[in-house]
Amino acid sequence: MKTIDKKSFNHEDFYLKLDTDVIGRNFVEVDEIDSTNAFLLKTNDYNQNGTVILADYQTAGRGRREREWISAKELNLTFSVLLNNNLDKVNVNLLILGSALAVAQALENLYQLNVELKWPNDVLVKRKKICGILLESSAKGSKLDKLVIGFGINVNQVNFPGKYNITPTSVKSEFKSTVERERLLAEILNNLEAIFIELVKTPEKVLDAWRDRCKMLGEKIKIEDDGKARFGIFDNIDQNGFILLKTPEGREKVHIGDVSIR
Ligand code: BTN
């Protein structure tokens, strides 16, 4: 289907809005690739910290828990950010929460959307998924070598054929107008850099901003992992980004799983 929203990405418009020192300063766009995450993890051609690779189309986009990430060509934003500097100091869980926050703030500031964050890595609007994030890493020996944060954002796509774990939506569906992908990507990267700096200085501020947007806090939830389900009240997230679940037996710390309202 030919749609007028399909437009190649304009680098000049993007750079005009980009206001970072590191993230996105090396920017690579490819027409088609298996997965931007897989590519950055395996390549030795791009080593600059903060490199961003954007794909117009992914043939094997991947999501959490070995799900696939399907995204229409040239309508959306599917990109990955490479981090390879000072990784021993990084808390990976907080990076995921901070990355989701960067997207939420961009959608709020540019399009006044009422955004909800779902632990650990989903961005929702009206309970529908507008963005998913997948953080992957590689190691050399026992040392973390690369972190790759992949973002799949539904921007100008409005039809989502197929079956989804969470019903999808897009910026265009919610904002009721076609949006400029260049401006949105620059805004997300600007926020991301600011949040990464804040995570080093005052991580509690980032956590509080994340908590403010998590509508499941205080609710009865189910956390499923590997076919096992835990039930309880979503009491809080701790300073490491783990869920504190209140159960009749006491407070449990949960590191992994799919959360849903009970
Ligand atoms: C999820 O919600 O399960 C995470 C989806 C992450 C998708 C993005 S698209 C860009 C990057 N490359 C991938 O193969 N996956 C991530």
Residues whose N, C-alpha, C, O or C-beta is under 5 A from the ligand:
A	BS01	BTN	S35 T36 N37 A60 G61 R62 G63 R64 W69 T78 F79 G132 I133 L134 G150 F151 G152
